[in-house]
Amino acid sequence: MARCSKRIHLTGGFYYTVRTARDDYRCFHCSRLIPRGSVYIEERSLGNVVRRYHYECFNKVIPHRLRAVEAPSGVVICAF
């Protein structure tokens, strides 16, 4: 059974959070622009390293443990 939420914490210190962009950012995977106001996934590690992904790119990078899906309440991250 999948566990879905706007924020997921994995062992090892990784946090994944669904956010709405306040500024323009670059996607870590494809290097395209994440425009202000769009939904993206933020990856934060113990060393406070932040990586931002389009939710479509996030699904390409980490498809085996986590998946970003569109729900009636908006985009959520599901852990399997």
N, C-alpha and C positions, 0 to 999 in steps of 0.2 A: 504494500500500500504506500502510495506516495504522500509525502508531507509537504504541503505548499504554504508559502508565506511570502511577505514582502522582504523579509530578512532571514537568511539562513547562516548558521555558524557550523563550520566543519571542524573536526578535530585537527589539530595542527595549527590552529590560529587564523584560519581564513574566514572572512565574513563576506557575504554576497548580499547586496541590498539593491532593491529596485528604487530608482530615483528619477526625478524630473530635472532636467538640466536648467540651471540658473544662468549659465554662460555657455558659450560654444566650447566644446571639447573635441578631442581627437580620439577615435576608436583605437584601442591598442592592437586589435587584430587587423583591420583593413586600412587604418590611417585616414579614413574618410571623416568628415565633420559630423559630430553629434550636435545638431542645432539646439539653440536655447528653446526650452519648452517641450522637447521630446523626451521620451522615456528611455532610460539606459540602465545597464547593470554595472554597479560599482563593486570591484574586488578590492578588499583591503586585507593586507597580511599583518603578521605580528610586528614586522619592522616598519609598519605604517606606510608601506608602499601601496599606492593606489593605481589601479588600472580600470579604465572605463571601456565598456563594450556596448555596441548596439545589441539589443536583445537577440537579433537574428545571428550576429557574429558570436555571441556568447554560446549559443546552441551548437555552433560549429567547433568551438574551442574545447568546451567541456560537456560533451554529450553523454558521457558514461555515468556520471553521478548526479548531475544537476540539469535541469531543463527550464528555460523561461517559456511560459505559456500565457496566452491571453485568456483571462477569466472575465466574467461579467463585472467584477470590481476593478479590472485593469490587469496589467501584467504582474504575474507572480512567479516565484522560483519554486520548483518542485524538486525535492531530494528523493532519490529512489533507493 
